[in-house]
Amino acid sequence: MKKPAASAIVLFCLVILNWRVAAQDAPDWGNGVAPFAFALIGDMPYGAARETAFTRLVAEINRDNDVDFVMHAGDIKAGSERCDDDLIRRRFALYETFQRAFVFTPGDNEWTDCHRVNNGQYNPVERLSFLRSVFFPQIGQTTGGHVRQVRSQADGGAYTEFVENVMFRKQSVLFATVHVVGSNNNLEPWVGISPADSCSSPLRERLAEFQRRQAAALAWLDEVFAAATRAKGIFLLIQANPYNAPSSPQCPSGFQAFLTRLESRAQAFGRPVVLAHGDDHFFFVDQPLPNLLFSRVQTYGEGLVHWVKVHVDPQSSGVFSVEQKIVRSNLQ
């Protein structure tokens, strides 16, 4: 019997290795194509006065047996609250009362905007480091009552600090978080700690942070779509509404590169893609692109302490559908 060439054996081994790496890229939370649902929230709780309303929301989600996991679109506090360690830890403790897996992407209120005087005039980069230590205690794992495995960008490669960028699969659908925040994705000046900071003359540390995180986000988008070759659909979660214009016309958009890459990847993917975010505090669903397989959903927030139930049916043409969930006791 003729022995296989050494090059063929090496090629075969590389194929097996690559298959294993791909399988590890997005841990599977359930094989098959069975329908399921999850909870989408964000921008809450805003202030200690709304923590009680938030606990009612948590209780309602915990009672819903259809909910498989919870995704939070960032902003764990109001923009006027201080960014102190105790507050960040207290909010994390609230999220730990969810009985399912809890998947979180950071918002600008908990780090980018911490330079503000009424936030404590913290250095935002330092606050981001602290936030990561609290909300991402184990690389490659969710938090919440049912800890699950995820693929984190911090698992290896060039962006090992980005523990918050994760992906996972469930029933042939790929889910991912990408760290894209409000305040123009951190292109808004840190005037609280550096009054000379401006869009035309940016603080070096702020600009370096933006450039590093943007590069990580673009690389992560590429990884997500590469991992979705056989996925029925993709659900992406960020914090910012990336279609919002900068507050000052002198500032460039902090979202354009992300949007350009996302739109290109979604068009080539050719199957349903949903972009979910918070930021503006009211619920809506729309299709901002000519690509009708691309949709976005914004969740409730601030004084509207309610949630969105996302239904996923991998065998349906649209894969995703959303349902407003009003917490009646929070209408008072």
C-alpha positions in Angstrom: 0.0 0.0 0.0 1.4 3.4 -1.0 2.2 5.7 2.0 0.7 9.2 1.9 3.2 11.9 1.1 4.5 13.9 4.1 3.1 17.1 2.7 -0.4 15.5 2.6 -0.1 14.4 6.2 0.9 17.9 7.3 -2.0 19.4 5.3 -4.4 17.0 6.9 -3.1 17.8 10.4 -3.4 21.5 9.6 -7.0 21.1 8.5 -7.8 19.2 11.7 -6.0 21.8 13.8 -7.8 24.7 12.1 -11.2 22.9 12.6 -10.5 22.6 16.3 -9.4 26.3 16.5 -12.6 27.3 14.7 -14.7 25.1 17.1 -13.1 26.8 20.1 -13.6 30.3 18.6 -17.3 30.3 19.5 -18.4 27.9 22.3 -21.7 26.3 21.4 -24.5 26.8 24.0 -26.8 24.4 22.2 -26.6 22.4 19.0 -29.4 22.2 16.4 -31.9 24.7 15.2 -34.5 24.8 17.9 -36.2 28.2 18.7 -35.2 30.0 21.9 -35.3 33.5 23.4 -33.2 35.9 25.5 -33.5 39.2 27.3 -32.0 42.5 26.0 -31.5 45.4 28.4 -29.3 48.5 28.7 -28.9 52.0 30.2 -30.0 50.9 33.6 -30.3 51.4 36.5 -29.8 55.1 36.3 -29.4 56.4 39.9 -30.0 54.7 43.3 -33.7 55.7 43.1 -34.2 53.4 40.1 -32.5 50.4 41.6 -35.8 49.2 43.1 -37.4 49.4 39.7 -34.5 47.4 38.3 -34.9 44.7 40.8 -38.5 44.3 39.7 -37.3 44.0 36.1 -34.7 41.3 37.2 -37.5 39.4 39.0 -39.7 39.4 35.9 -36.9 38.2 33.6 -36.0 35.5 36.1 -39.6 34.3 36.1 -39.7 34.0 32.3 -38.8 30.4 31.6 -38.3 31.1 27.9 -35.3 33.4 28.6 -32.0 31.5 28.1 -29.6 34.4 28.8 -29.4 38.2 29.4 -27.5 40.7 27.3 -26.8 44.3 28.6 -25.9 47.0 26.2 -23.9 49.1 28.6 -24.4 52.2 30.7 -24.8 50.8 34.2 -25.2 54.2 35.7 -26.5 57.7 34.9 -24.1 60.1 33.2 -24.3 62.4 36.3 -23.4 59.7 38.9 -19.9 59.3 40.3 -17.7 56.6 38.9 -16.6 55.4 42.3 -15.4 51.8 43.0 -18.3 51.1 45.3 -21.0 52.2 42.8 -19.5 50.0 40.1 -19.3 47.0 42.4 -22.9 47.6 43.6 -24.3 47.6 40.1 -22.4 44.5 39.3 -23.9 42.8 42.3 -27.4 43.7 41.0 -26.6 42.0 37.7 -25.4 38.9 39.5 -29.0 38.4 40.7 -29.9 37.3 37.1 -30.4 33.5 37.3 -29.1 33.0 33.7 -25.9 33.9 32.0 -25.2 37.6 31.9 -23.4 39.1 28.8 -22.3 42.7 29.1 -20.6 45.3 26.9 -19.3 48.5 28.5 -20.9 51.9 28.1 -19.5 55.4 28.1 -21.2 56.3 31.4 -19.0 53.9 33.4 -15.6 54.9 32.0 -15.4 57.3 29.0 -17.4 60.1 30.8 -15.8 59.6 34.2 -13.6 62.7 33.5 -16.6 64.9 34.3 -16.5 66.9 37.5 -19.7 65.4 38.8 -18.4 61.9 38.0 -15.3 62.4 40.2 -12.8 63.6 37.5 -11.4 60.1 37.1 -9.0 59.2 34.3 -11.2 57.2 31.9 -8.4 54.7 31.0 -8.0 53.9 34.7 -11.8 53.5 35.1 -11.9 51.1 32.1 -9.2 48.9 33.7 -11.2 48.8 37.0 -14.4 48.1 35.2 -12.9 45.2 33.4 -11.6 43.7 36.7 -15.1 43.8 38.2 -17.3 42.8 35.2 -14.9 40.3 33.6 -13.4 38.4 36.5 -12.6 35.3 34.3 -11.5 35.5 30.7 -13.7 33.4 28.5 -16.6 33.2 30.9 -19.9 35.0 31.4 -21.1 36.2 34.8 -24.7 35.8 36.1 -26.3 32.9 37.8 -25.4 30.4 35.1 -21.8 30.9 34.0 -21.1 29.9 30.5 -18.0 29.7 28.3 -17.4 32.3 25.6 -14.6 33.1 23.1 -12.9 36.3 24.2 -10.7 38.5 22.2 -8.4 38.4 25.2 -7.8 34.7 24.6 -4.8 35.4 22.4 -3.6 37.6 19.5 -2.8 41.3 19.4 -5.6 42.6 21.6 -5.4 40.6 24.8 -6.7 43.5 27.0 -10.1 43.3 25.4 -11.8 40.8 27.7 -15.2 42.4 26.9 -15.3 41.4 23.2 -16.8 38.0 23.2 -18.7 35.6 21.0 -20.7 32.3 21.3 -23.1 30.2 19.4 -26.5 28.9 20.2 -28.7 26.8 17.8 -26.7 27.7 14.7 -26.8 31.5 15.5 -23.7 33.5 16.3 -23.7 36.2 19.1 -21.0 38.7 19.7 -20.3 41.9 21.7 -18.1 44.7 20.4 -16.8 47.6 22.6 -18.2 50.7 20.8 -19.4 53.4 23.2 -21.2 56.7 23.2 -19.6 60.1 23.6 -18.7 59.7 20.0 -16.8 56.5 20.8 -14.5 58.5 23.1 -13.7 61.2 20.6 -15.4 63.7 22.9 -12.8 65.6 24.8 -12.0 64.8 28.4 -12.4 68.4 29.6 -13.0 67.5 33.2 -9.4 66.4 33.7 -7.8 68.3 30.7 -9.5 71.6 29.8 -7.2 72.0 26.8 -8.4 68.7 25.3 -10.3 69.3 22.0 -11.2 67.6 18.8 -8.7 69.8 16.9 -6.0 69.2 19.5 -6.8 65.9 21.1 -5.2 64.7 24.3 -2.7 62.0 23.3 -3.9 59.4 25.8 -7.5 59.8 24.7 -6.7 59.5 21.0 -4.4 56.5 21.6 -7.2 54.7 23.5 -9.7 55.4 20.7 -7.3 54.2 18.0 -6.4 51.0 19.9 -10.0 50.1 20.7 -11.2 50.9 17.2 -8.5 48.6 15.7 -9.6 45.8 18.1 -13.2 46.3 17.2 -12.5 46.1 13.5 -10.4 43.0 14.0 -13.1 41.4 16.1 -15.8 42.1 13.5 -13.6 40.3 11.0 -13.3 37.3 13.4 -17.0 37.2 14.1 -18.0 37.1 10.5 -15.2 34.6 9.7 -16.6 32.3 12.5 -20.1 32.7 11.1 -19.5 30.8 7.8 -22.3 28.3 8.5 -24.4 30.4 10.9 -28.1 31.1 10.2 -27.7 34.6 11.5 -25.6 37.0 13.6 -26.6 39.1 16.6 -24.1 41.9 17.5 -24.3 44.0 20.7 -22.6 47.4 21.2 -23.5 50.3 23.5 -23.6 53.4 21.3 -26.1 54.3 18.6 -23.5 54.6 15.9 -25.7 56.6 13.6 -25.7 59.5 16.0 -23.7 62.5 14.8 -20.9 64.0 16.9 -22.1 66.7 19.4 -19.7 69.2 17.8 -19.4 69.5 14.0 -15.6 70.0 14.5 -15.3 66.4 15.8 -14.9 63.6 13.3 -17.3 60.6 13.7 -16.0 58.0 16.0 -18.2 55.3 14.4 -17.6 55.6 10.6 -14.9 53.0 10.3 -16.9 50.5 12.4 -20.1 51.1 10.3 -18.2 50.8 7.0 -16.7 47.5 8.1 -20.0 46.2 9.5 -22.0 47.1 6.5 -19.5 45.5 4.1 -19.4 42.3 6.2 -23.2 42.1 6.6 -23.7 42.6 2.8 -21.2 39.8 2.0 -22.7 37.5 4.7 -26.1 37.5 2.9 -28.1 36.2 5.9 -29.9 38.1 8.8 -27.7 40.3 10.9 -29.0 42.3 13.9 -27.1 45.2 15.5 -28.4 45.9 19.0 -27.5 48.9 21.1 -28.7 51.3 23.8 -27.8 55.0 24.2 -31.0 56.9 23.4 -33.1 55.1 26.1 -36.2 54.3 24.0 -37.2 51.2 22.1 -37.2 51.0 18.3 -36.5 48.6 15.4 -35.5 49.7 12.0 -33.5 48.9 8.9 -31.0 51.7 8.3 -29.4 50.2 5.2 -30.6 49.1 1.7 -29.6 45.6 2.8 -32.9 44.3 4.1 -31.3 41.4 5.9 -29.6 44.0 8.2 -31.7 45.3 11.1 -31.0 47.1 14.3 -32.8 47.3 17.7 -32.4 49.8 20.5 -33.5 48.7 23.9 -35.2 50.7 26.7 -33.2 52.7 29.3 -33.0 55.4 31.9 -36.6 56.1 33.2 -38.0 53.4 31.0 -37.1 50.4 33.1 -38.4 47.7 30.7 -36.8 45.1 28.5 -36.9 43.5 25.1 -37.4 39.8 24.5 -35.6 38.6 21.4 -37.0 35.4 19.9 -34.7 33.4 17.7 -35.9 30.8 15.2 -33.0 29.6 13.1 -35.4 28.0 10.6 -37.4 31.1 9.9 -36.5 33.5 7.1 -35.7 36.4 9.4 -34.3 34.3 12.3 -34.8 37.2 14.8 -38.0 38.8 16.1 -38.4 41.2 19.0 -41.1 41.7 21.6 -41.5 44.7 23.9 -41.8 43.6 27.6 -43.3 46.3 29.8 -42.8 45.9 33.5 -46.2 47.1 34.7 -45.1 47.9 38.2 -42.5 50.3 36.7 -45.1 52.4 35.0 -46.1 54.1 38.2 
